[in-house]
Amino acid sequence: MSEPLLNPRAEPFFFPGNRIGVLLTHGFTGAPFEMREMGQHLADQGFTVLGIRLAGHATQPEDLARVKWNDWLANVEDGVNLLLGSTDQIFLAGLSLGAILSLVASARWQEIYPIQGVISMSCVVRLPEDWRVSFIRPFSLIQPTMPQGPADFHNSEAALDHICYPYYPTRALVEVRDLMAVMRASLPQIQTPVFLAQSLQDHSAGPESLPFLEQNLSSAPKTVLQLKNSGHVITREPEREQLFSAVVQFIQTYRKA
């Protein structure tokens, strides 16, 4: 008997609601599960919510080695088009890699799709300073896999049931690095309102990410939320209710009447 390809509890989700759609995109090596509680909260407020799964995720780590960053962006565009079947307005919301993709998508499609706002959570603007980053493509031939770094969860329950690869192909970091460069170049083009959220104790994004985003989103109205008692996956951390409420307020502010 064949086994399912997806890991248990890692499937995409859809919560039907009103004509305002929210597209939720998870982080690198993660799964839609890390966005599900936020999705349920938004659905309880009446919004239509779709949580997508990025290519190469929630199956097995080796699948990431075959994926390009354009594949992830295509996943986001697929989600937008699926939401347009039942909504008139769309807010893009992403965590970490999902935030990077949401910002790039807004820059490219703000005049094509009815994107009313972007919700960027724990967005990492560049990889850590490390000599290997400059040589990551040839380095991936020497060290084909990388162990997952230590998690910075403040919510012990979330740490126990978090769905994430224990390691990943080093080759996948090439795509993340290149996508980050595209995002950094795209920021001044974004005119759509942007909600920026990050914890002061986020070890992955680091203290430089949020100021960089604020400064370079020069044409976009910005709303900023700084959390104090959360790690990187803020959608599952102790301050998530504060985050969810602020996101709802942002959507209510920038939705079309």
NORJOVEN-V251626 format. One record per residue. N is the residue number from 1. PHI is phi in whole degrees, 0 to 359 (* if undefined). Layout:
<<N PHI> <N PHI>>
//
This chain:
<<1 *> <2 286> <3 264> <4 299> <5 285> <6 280> <7 293> <8 303> <9 69> <10 256> <11 284> <12 298> <13 216> <14 218> <15 240> <16 290> <17 200> <18 275> <19 273> <20 255> <21 257> <22 236> <23 259> <24 256> <25 234> <26 280> <27 264> <28 295> <29 69> <30 268> <31 204> <32 305> <33 304> <34 289> <35 253> <36 292> <37 296> <38 297> <39 299> <40 294> <41 297> <42 294> <43 295> <44 295> <45 273> <46 104> <47 282> <48 272> <49 232> <50 232> <51 252> <52 263> <53 249> <54 283> <55 304> <56 84> <57 252> <58 65> <59 238> <60 217> <61 305> <62 300> <63 295> <64 293> <65 294> <66 260> <67 258> <68 254> <69 295> <70 296> <71 295> <72 295> <73 295> <74 295> <75 300> <76 296> <77 295> <78 302> <79 298> <80 301> <81 292> <82 296> <83 294> <84 294> <85 289> <86 222> <87 224> <88 248> <89 230> <90 226> <91 246> <92 266> <93 230> <94 217> <95 248> <96 59> <97 303> <98 297> <99 291> <100 302> <101 297> <102 295> <103 291> <104 297> <105 299> <106 297> <107 299> <108 275> <109 240> <110 296> <111 256> <112 252> <113 249> <114 282> <115 274> <116 268> <117 186> <118 236> <119 247> <120 257> <121 238> <122 55> <123 285> <124 264> <125 271> <126 199> <127 290> <128 301> <129 292> <130 200> <131 302> <132 290> <133 299> <134 293> <135 240> <136 293> <137 293> <138 292> <139 297> <140 295> <141 285> <142 277> <143 236> <144 290> <145 231> <146 232> <147 289> <148 292> <149 290> <150 296> <151 286> <152 245> <153 297> <154 257> <155 257> <156 296> <157 294> <158 295> <159 297> <160 287> <161 249> <162 295> <163 263> <164 199> <165 296> <166 287> <167 209> <168 208> <169 295> <170 302> <171 304> <172 294> <173 293> <174 300> <175 292> <176 296> <177 300> <178 293> <179 294> <180 300> <181 297> <182 298> <183 298> <184 301> <185 288> <186 274> <187 306> <188 295> <189 278> <190 283> <191 248> <192 292> <193 305> <194 233> <195 258> <196 246> <197 228> <198 201> <199 270> <200 294> <201 253> <202 281> <203 284> <204 278> <205 285> <206 76> <207 290> <208 275> <209 292> <210 297> <211 300> <212 298> <213 297> <214 302> <215 290> <216 269> <217 277> <218 287> <219 253> <220 252> <221 298> <222 237> <223 239> <224 239> <225 233> <226 255> <227 262> <228 242> <229 234> <230 217> <231 264> <232 285> <233 275> <234 292> <235 289> <236 232> <237 262> <238 302> <239 264> <240 295> <241 296> <242 297> <243 299> <244 300> <245 296> <246 293> <247 294> <248 300> <249 298> <250 298> <251 296> <252 296> <253 290> <254 252> <255 290> <256 281> <257 292>>
//
